[in-house]
Amino acid sequence: METVKKICGGDIRTASRLIRDIEDKIPAAKSSIKKLFPHTGKSYIIGITGAPGAGKSTITDGLIAELRKKNKTIGVLAIDPTSPFSGGAILGDRIRMQRHAEDEAVFVRSLATRGSLGGLSQAVGEAIHVLEAMGKDIILIETVGIGQQEIDIINHAHSVIVVLVPGMGDEVQTMKAGLMEIADVFAINKADRAGAKQLHTELMAMLNTATPAEGYWRPPVVMIGNIYEALSFEGRIAELVQKIEEHYQYLLDSGRLAERINRKAAVEINDALKAAILEPVMNTLRESGELAAMTEKVKNRQADPHSLAEEVAQRFLK
């Protein structure tokens, strides 16, 4: 209970330690998460996704500054690639968002993907609960940036910002798969570059061809210029925050915030079932050597994966 009390009181060290234990799958962490759960569910969660090099970290940093002007407390989960040596995040919070390091109302934490696809860490759902229990008004989740299939963020965030940047090949082709469909707000970053206006035109044309149902949200497009032109950059970030707030109000007015919360809850149940059922089975098969034997059978076409899985399910689940 001491851990829960400290986290609910906003203790950064205790929260960081628990998130680390969640990543490392320390059994005691699950007990703490269970006790923290009644204190969660009050934060607004914003996802920031897009291709590598699009400037997600720069925009996240700008959002923190703008939201702090509104006296919002902020939690940030920055999902980074996994180090092949340590298993931790290659890019950590040590080198990002440094100007907020001494702000007690801002908590930035890096998470490693550890092989997870979809742009997120496997620990992100429970790490969100830790930040919620800390009482953060807004939680920003910056995905790792893996391209077109990076759509898992929609299972965790209430609003999703898709960051695009000109000059990275066929931008429209990139937008067609997955990312285009999950965006609530588009941000065209580095809009002072050549090709930004063309990207904006193509994006608007694509949005115009879509025929959403009546009453559905049409994603706005915000152009964000050079970070070194401070006045222009800050003004565009303020516009981006305004669009996010408008989307939040839309979700409230339309009742669709409840839909997104329901989807998030369903994903959490699915993840918990996998952790409670699948992981112990896989660990048993791995430790006994049976998994290796099954792999050989599938490789040599002596058995098919479905039949083997059915045998395991019947044995363990009875």
VEXRO-918448 format. One record per residue (C-alpha): residue number from 1; residue in one letter; chain; x, y, z. Coordinates in nm, 2 decimals. Example, Ala and Ser with C-alpha at 12.3 -4.5 7.8 and 13.67 -1.06 7.14 Angstrom:
<1,'A','A',<1.23,-0.45,0.78>>
<2,'S','A',<1.37,-0.11,0.71>>
***
This chain:
<1,'M','A',<0.00,0.00,0.00>>
<2,'E','A',<0.30,0.23,0.06>>
<3,'T','A',<0.38,0.22,-0.32>>
<4,'V','A',<0.02,0.31,-0.41>>
<5,'K','A',<0.01,0.59,-0.16>>
<6,'K','A',<0.34,0.74,-0.29>>
<7,'I','A',<0.23,0.72,-0.65>>
<8,'C','A',<-0.11,0.87,-0.58>>
<9,'G','A',<0.08,1.15,-0.41>>
<10,'G','A',<0.28,1.21,-0.73>>
<11,'D','A',<0.61,1.05,-0.62>>
<12,'I','A',<0.82,1.04,-0.94>>
<13,'R','A',<1.08,0.79,-0.81>>
<14,'T','A',<0.82,0.54,-0.70>>
<15,'A','A',<0.63,0.57,-1.03>>
<16,'S','A',<0.95,0.52,-1.23>>
<17,'R','A',<1.04,0.22,-1.03>>
<18,'L','A',<0.70,0.06,-1.08>>
<19,'I','A',<0.71,0.13,-1.45>>
<20,'R','A',<1.05,-0.04,-1.47>>
<21,'D','A',<0.92,-0.34,-1.28>>
<22,'I','A',<0.62,-0.35,-1.52>>
<23,'E','A',<0.86,-0.36,-1.82>>
<24,'D','A',<1.07,-0.63,-1.65>>
<25,'K','A',<0.75,-0.83,-1.56>>
<26,'I','A',<0.84,-0.84,-1.19>>
<27,'P','A',<0.54,-1.03,-1.03>>
<28,'A','A',<0.50,-0.77,-0.75>>
<29,'A','A',<0.43,-0.50,-1.01>>
<30,'K','A',<0.10,-0.67,-1.10>>
<31,'S','A',<-0.01,-0.65,-0.74>>
<32,'S','A',<0.06,-0.28,-0.73>>
<33,'I','A',<-0.12,-0.22,-1.05>>
<34,'K','A',<-0.43,-0.39,-0.91>>
<35,'K','A',<-0.43,-0.16,-0.61>>
<36,'L','A',<-0.37,0.15,-0.83>>
<37,'F','A',<-0.65,0.07,-1.07>>
<38,'P','A',<-0.94,0.24,-0.86>>
<39,'H','A',<-0.74,0.56,-0.89>>
<40,'T','A',<-0.72,0.56,-1.27>>
<41,'G','A',<-0.94,0.66,-1.56>>
<42,'K','A',<-0.95,1.04,-1.51>>
<43,'S','A',<-0.67,1.15,-1.75>>
<44,'Y','A',<-0.71,1.26,-2.11>>
<45,'I','A',<-0.48,1.05,-2.34>>
<46,'I','A',<-0.33,1.19,-2.66>>
<47,'G','A',<-0.14,0.97,-2.90>>
<48,'I','A',<0.13,1.12,-3.13>>
<49,'T','A',<0.23,0.89,-3.41>>
<50,'G','A',<0.39,0.90,-3.76>>
<51,'A','A',<0.69,0.79,-3.96>>
<52,'P','A',<1.05,0.80,-3.82>>
<53,'G','A',<1.20,1.14,-3.85>>
<54,'A','A',<0.87,1.32,-3.88>>
<55,'G','A',<0.94,1.53,-3.57>>
<56,'K','A',<0.71,1.37,-3.32>>
<57,'S','A',<0.94,1.45,-3.03>>
<58,'T','A',<0.96,1.81,-3.13>>
<59,'I','A',<0.59,1.84,-3.14>>
<60,'T','A',<0.55,1.65,-2.81>>
<61,'D','A',<0.79,1.89,-2.65>>
<62,'G','A',<0.59,2.19,-2.79>>
<63,'L','A',<0.26,2.04,-2.67>>
<64,'I','A',<0.40,2.00,-2.31>>
<65,'A','A',<0.50,2.37,-2.31>>
<66,'E','A',<0.16,2.49,-2.45>>
<67,'L','A',<-0.04,2.27,-2.21>>
<68,'R','A',<0.16,2.38,-1.91>>
<69,'K','A',<0.05,2.74,-2.00>>
<70,'K','A',<-0.30,2.61,-1.93>>
<71,'N','A',<-0.18,2.48,-1.59>>
<72,'K','A',<-0.23,2.12,-1.70>>
<73,'T','A',<-0.02,1.85,-1.53>>
<74,'I','A',<0.14,1.63,-1.80>>
<75,'G','A',<0.26,1.27,-1.82>>
<76,'V','A',<0.46,1.16,-2.12>>
<77,'L','A',<0.54,0.80,-2.23>>
<78,'A','A',<0.80,0.81,-2.51>>
<79,'I','A',<0.82,0.47,-2.68>>
<80,'D','A',<1.17,0.40,-2.82>>
<81,'P','A',<1.35,0.12,-3.00>>
<82,'T','A',<1.50,-0.15,-2.79>>
<83,'S','A',<1.87,-0.17,-2.73>>
<84,'P','A',<2.01,-0.50,-2.85>>
<85,'F','A',<2.24,-0.50,-2.55>>
<86,'S','A',<2.05,-0.38,-2.25>>
<87,'G','A',<1.69,-0.44,-2.36>>
<88,'G','A',<1.61,-0.09,-2.26>>
<89,'A','A',<1.51,0.22,-2.46>>
<90,'I','A',<1.79,0.34,-2.70>>
<91,'L','A',<1.66,0.69,-2.70>>
<92,'G','A',<1.57,0.79,-2.34>>
<93,'D','A',<1.41,1.08,-2.17>>
<94,'R','A',<1.77,1.20,-2.09>>
<95,'I','A',<1.80,1.35,-2.44>>
<96,'R','A',<1.44,1.46,-2.50>>
<97,'M','A',<1.23,1.74,-2.35>>
<98,'Q','A',<1.51,1.86,-2.13>>
<99,'R','A',<1.36,2.20,-2.07>>
<100,'H','A',<1.08,2.04,-1.87>>
<101,'A','A',<1.31,1.83,-1.65>>
<102,'E','A',<1.28,2.05,-1.35>>
<103,'D','A',<0.90,2.10,-1.38>>
<104,'E','A',<0.74,1.89,-1.11>>
<105,'A','A',<0.41,1.89,-1.30>>
<106,'V','A',<0.57,1.71,-1.59>>
<107,'F','A',<0.68,1.34,-1.58>>
<108,'V','A',<0.85,1.20,-1.89>>
<109,'R','A',<0.93,0.83,-1.91>>
<110,'S','A',<1.08,0.63,-2.20>>
<111,'L','A',<0.96,0.27,-2.27>>
<112,'A','A',<1.13,0.02,-2.49>>
<113,'T','A',<0.93,-0.17,-2.75>>
<114,'R','A',<1.11,-0.50,-2.67>>
<115,'G','A',<1.00,-0.66,-2.99>>
<116,'S','A',<0.64,-0.54,-2.97>>
<117,'L','A',<0.49,-0.44,-3.31>>
<118,'G','A',<0.24,-0.16,-3.37>>
<119,'G','A',<0.46,0.12,-3.25>>
<120,'L','A',<0.40,0.07,-2.87>>
<121,'S','A',<0.56,-0.11,-2.58>>
<122,'Q','A',<0.39,-0.41,-2.43>>
<123,'A','A',<0.40,-0.22,-2.09>>
<124,'V','A',<0.22,0.09,-2.22>>
<125,'G','A',<-0.13,0.01,-2.09>>
<126,'E','A',<-0.02,-0.04,-1.73>>
<127,'A','A',<0.23,0.25,-1.75>>
<128,'I','A',<-0.07,0.47,-1.85>>
<129,'H','A',<-0.24,0.36,-1.53>>
<130,'V','A',<0.06,0.46,-1.32>>
<131,'L','A',<0.05,0.81,-1.47>>
<132,'E','A',<-0.33,0.83,-1.43>>
<133,'A','A',<-0.29,0.74,-1.06>>
<134,'M','A',<-0.03,1.01,-1.03>>
<135,'G','A',<-0.32,1.25,-1.12>>
<136,'K','A',<-0.19,1.37,-1.45>>
<137,'D','A',<-0.45,1.58,-1.64>>
<138,'I','A',<-0.31,1.48,-1.98>>
<139,'I','A',<-0.10,1.19,-2.09>>
<140,'L','A',<0.10,1.21,-2.41>>
<141,'I','A',<0.21,0.89,-2.58>>
<142,'E','A',<0.47,0.92,-2.85>>
<143,'T','A',<0.50,0.61,-3.05>>
<144,'V','A',<0.83,0.47,-3.18>>
<145,'G','A',<0.77,0.55,-3.55>>
<146,'I','A',<0.77,0.23,-3.75>>
<147,'G','A',<0.56,0.34,-4.04>>
<148,'Q','A',<0.23,0.22,-4.19>>
<149,'Q','A',<0.13,-0.04,-3.94>>
<150,'E','A',<0.17,0.18,-3.64>>
<151,'I','A',<-0.19,0.18,-3.54>>
<152,'D','A',<-0.20,0.02,-3.19>>
<153,'I','A',<-0.21,0.37,-3.04>>
<154,'I','A',<-0.58,0.39,-3.12>>
<155,'N','A',<-0.64,0.12,-2.85>>
<156,'H','A',<-0.50,0.34,-2.58>>
<157,'A','A',<-0.55,0.71,-2.68>>
<158,'H','A',<-0.87,0.92,-2.68>>
<159,'S','A',<-0.73,1.15,-2.95>>
<160,'V','A',<-0.46,1.06,-3.21>>
<161,'I','A',<-0.23,1.31,-3.38>>
<162,'V','A',<-0.07,1.18,-3.70>>
<163,'V','A',<0.25,1.37,-3.78>>
<164,'L','A',<0.35,1.40,-4.15>>
<165,'V','A',<0.65,1.57,-4.31>>
<166,'P','A',<0.72,1.66,-4.67>>
<167,'G','A',<1.01,1.51,-4.86>>
<168,'M','A',<0.99,1.15,-4.74>>
<169,'G','A',<0.89,0.98,-5.06>>
<170,'D','A',<0.53,0.92,-5.16>>
<171,'E','A',<0.35,1.07,-4.87>>
<172,'V','A',<0.00,1.00,-4.99>>
<173,'Q','A',<0.09,0.63,-5.04>>
<174,'T','A',<0.21,0.63,-4.68>>
<175,'M','A',<-0.11,0.79,-4.56>>
<176,'K','A',<-0.33,0.53,-4.73>>
<177,'A','A',<-0.24,0.24,-4.49>>
<178,'G','A',<-0.37,0.25,-4.14>>
<179,'L','A',<-0.23,0.58,-4.02>>
<180,'M','A',<-0.48,0.78,-4.24>>
<181,'E','A',<-0.78,0.61,-4.08>>
<182,'I','A',<-0.68,0.66,-3.72>>
<183,'A','A',<-0.60,1.03,-3.73>>
<184,'D','A',<-0.81,1.27,-3.54>>
<185,'V','A',<-0.58,1.56,-3.62>>
<186,'F','A',<-0.31,1.58,-3.88>>
<187,'A','A',<0.01,1.79,-3.82>>
<188,'I','A',<0.23,1.86,-4.12>>
<189,'N','A',<0.56,1.93,-3.96>>
<190,'K','A',<0.86,2.11,-4.11>>
<191,'A','A',<0.60,2.30,-4.32>>
<192,'D','A',<0.87,2.54,-4.44>>
<193,'R','A',<1.02,2.27,-4.65>>
<194,'A','A',<0.97,2.23,-5.02>>
<195,'G','A',<0.67,2.01,-5.09>>
<196,'A','A',<0.47,2.11,-4.78>>
<197,'K','A',<0.20,2.29,-4.97>>
<198,'Q','A',<0.17,1.99,-5.22>>
<199,'L','A',<0.14,1.75,-4.92>>
<200,'H','A',<-0.13,1.97,-4.77>>
<201,'T','A',<-0.32,1.99,-5.10>>
<202,'E','A',<-0.30,1.61,-5.15>>
<203,'L','A',<-0.41,1.55,-4.79>>
<204,'M','A',<-0.70,1.79,-4.82>>
<205,'A','A',<-0.80,1.62,-5.15>>
<206,'M','A',<-0.80,1.28,-4.98>>
<207,'L','A',<-1.01,1.41,-4.69>>
<208,'N','A',<-1.25,1.57,-4.94>>
<209,'T','A',<-1.30,1.23,-5.12>>
<210,'A','A',<-1.39,1.06,-4.79>>
<211,'T','A',<-1.76,1.03,-4.71>>
<212,'P','A',<-1.79,1.00,-4.34>>
<213,'A','A',<-2.13,0.94,-4.18>>
<214,'E','A',<-2.32,1.24,-4.07>>
<215,'G','A',<-2.20,1.38,-3.74>>
<216,'Y','A',<-1.86,1.22,-3.76>>
<217,'W','A',<-1.54,1.42,-3.70>>
<218,'R','A',<-1.34,1.55,-4.00>>
<219,'P','A',<-0.97,1.56,-3.91>>
<220,'P','A',<-0.83,1.91,-3.93>>
<221,'V','A',<-0.48,1.98,-4.07>>
<222,'V','A',<-0.23,2.20,-3.89>>
<223,'M','A',<0.08,2.32,-4.06>>
<224,'I','A',<0.38,2.35,-3.82>>
<225,'G','A',<0.69,2.54,-3.93>>
<226,'N','A',<1.05,2.57,-3.83>>
<227,'I','A',<1.12,2.52,-3.46>>
<228,'Y','A',<1.39,2.80,-3.47>>
<229,'E','A',<1.12,3.05,-3.57>>
<230,'A','A',<0.99,3.05,-3.22>>
<231,'L','A',<0.69,3.28,-3.26>>
<232,'S','A',<0.56,3.09,-3.56>>
<233,'F','A',<0.62,2.75,-3.41>>
<234,'E','A',<0.45,2.83,-3.08>>
<235,'G','A',<0.15,2.98,-3.26>>
<236,'R','A',<0.11,2.66,-3.46>>
<237,'I','A',<0.14,2.44,-3.16>>
<238,'A','A',<-0.12,2.66,-2.99>>
<239,'E','A',<-0.35,2.59,-3.29>>
<240,'L','A',<-0.28,2.22,-3.26>>
<241,'V','A',<-0.38,2.23,-2.89>>
<242,'Q','A',<-0.70,2.41,-2.99>>
<243,'K','A',<-0.78,2.14,-3.25>>
<244,'I','A',<-0.72,1.87,-2.99>>
<245,'E','A',<-0.95,2.05,-2.74>>
<246,'E','A',<-1.22,2.08,-3.01>>
<247,'H','A',<-1.19,1.70,-3.08>>
<248,'Y','A',<-1.22,1.63,-2.71>>
<249,'Q','A',<-1.54,1.84,-2.70>>
<250,'Y','A',<-1.67,1.66,-3.00>>
<251,'L','A',<-1.61,1.32,-2.83>>
<252,'L','A',<-1.80,1.45,-2.52>>
<253,'D','A',<-2.09,1.60,-2.72>>
<254,'S','A',<-2.13,1.30,-2.95>>
<255,'G','A',<-2.09,1.03,-2.69>>
<256,'R','A',<-1.80,0.88,-2.87>>
<257,'L','A',<-1.56,0.93,-2.58>>
<258,'A','A',<-1.75,0.64,-2.41>>
<259,'E','A',<-1.69,0.43,-2.72>>
<260,'R','A',<-1.32,0.49,-2.71>>
<261,'I','A',<-1.31,0.42,-2.34>>
<262,'N','A',<-1.50,0.09,-2.39>>
<263,'R','A',<-1.25,-0.01,-2.67>>
<264,'K','A',<-0.96,0.07,-2.44>>
<265,'A','A',<-1.12,-0.14,-2.16>>
<266,'A','A',<-1.17,-0.44,-2.40>>
<267,'V','A',<-0.80,-0.42,-2.51>>
<268,'E','A',<-0.69,-0.42,-2.14>>
<269,'I','A',<-0.90,-0.73,-2.07>>
<270,'N','A',<-0.75,-0.90,-2.38>>
<271,'D','A',<-0.40,-0.81,-2.27>>
<272,'A','A',<-0.47,-0.93,-1.91>>
<273,'L','A',<-0.60,-1.26,-2.04>>
<274,'K','A',<-0.29,-1.31,-2.25>>
<275,'A','A',<-0.07,-1.24,-1.95>>
<276,'A','A',<-0.27,-1.47,-1.72>>
<277,'I','A',<-0.32,-1.76,-1.96>>
<278,'L','A',<-0.09,-1.75,-2.26>>
<279,'E','A',<0.24,-1.64,-2.09>>
<280,'P','A',<0.24,-1.91,-1.82>>
<281,'V','A',<0.17,-2.17,-2.08>>
<282,'M','A',<0.45,-2.04,-2.31>>
<283,'N','A',<0.69,-2.03,-2.02>>
<284,'T','A',<0.62,-2.39,-1.92>>
<285,'L','A',<0.66,-2.51,-2.28>>
<286,'R','A',<0.98,-2.31,-2.31>>
<287,'E','A',<1.14,-2.43,-1.99>>
<288,'S','A',<1.05,-2.80,-2.05>>
<289,'G','A',<1.20,-2.79,-2.40>>
<290,'E','A',<0.86,-2.88,-2.55>>
<291,'L','A',<0.84,-2.55,-2.74>>
<292,'A','A',<1.17,-2.63,-2.92>>
<293,'A','A',<1.04,-2.98,-3.01>>
<294,'M','A',<0.72,-2.83,-3.14>>
<295,'T','A',<0.92,-2.58,-3.35>>
<296,'E','A',<1.12,-2.87,-3.50>>
<297,'K','A',<0.80,-3.06,-3.59>>
<298,'V','A',<0.65,-2.75,-3.77>>
<299,'K','A',<0.98,-2.68,-3.95>>
<300,'N','A',<1.00,-3.04,-4.07>>
<301,'R','A',<0.63,-3.04,-4.16>>
<302,'Q','A',<0.57,-3.33,-3.92>>
<303,'A','A',<0.29,-3.13,-3.76>>
<304,'D','A',<0.10,-2.81,-3.83>>
<305,'P','A',<0.08,-2.52,-3.58>>
<306,'H','A',<-0.30,-2.53,-3.54>>
<307,'S','A',<-0.30,-2.90,-3.44>>
<308,'L','A',<-0.02,-2.84,-3.19>>
<309,'A','A',<-0.19,-2.53,-3.05>>
<310,'E','A',<-0.52,-2.73,-3.01>>
<311,'E','A',<-0.33,-3.01,-2.82>>
<312,'V','A',<-0.17,-2.76,-2.59>>
<313,'A','A',<-0.50,-2.58,-2.53>>
<314,'Q','A',<-0.68,-2.90,-2.44>>
<315,'R','A',<-0.41,-3.00,-2.20>>
<316,'F','A',<-0.37,-2.67,-2.02>>
<317,'L','A',<-0.72,-2.54,-2.03>>
<318,'K','A',<-0.90,-2.87,-2.00>>
***
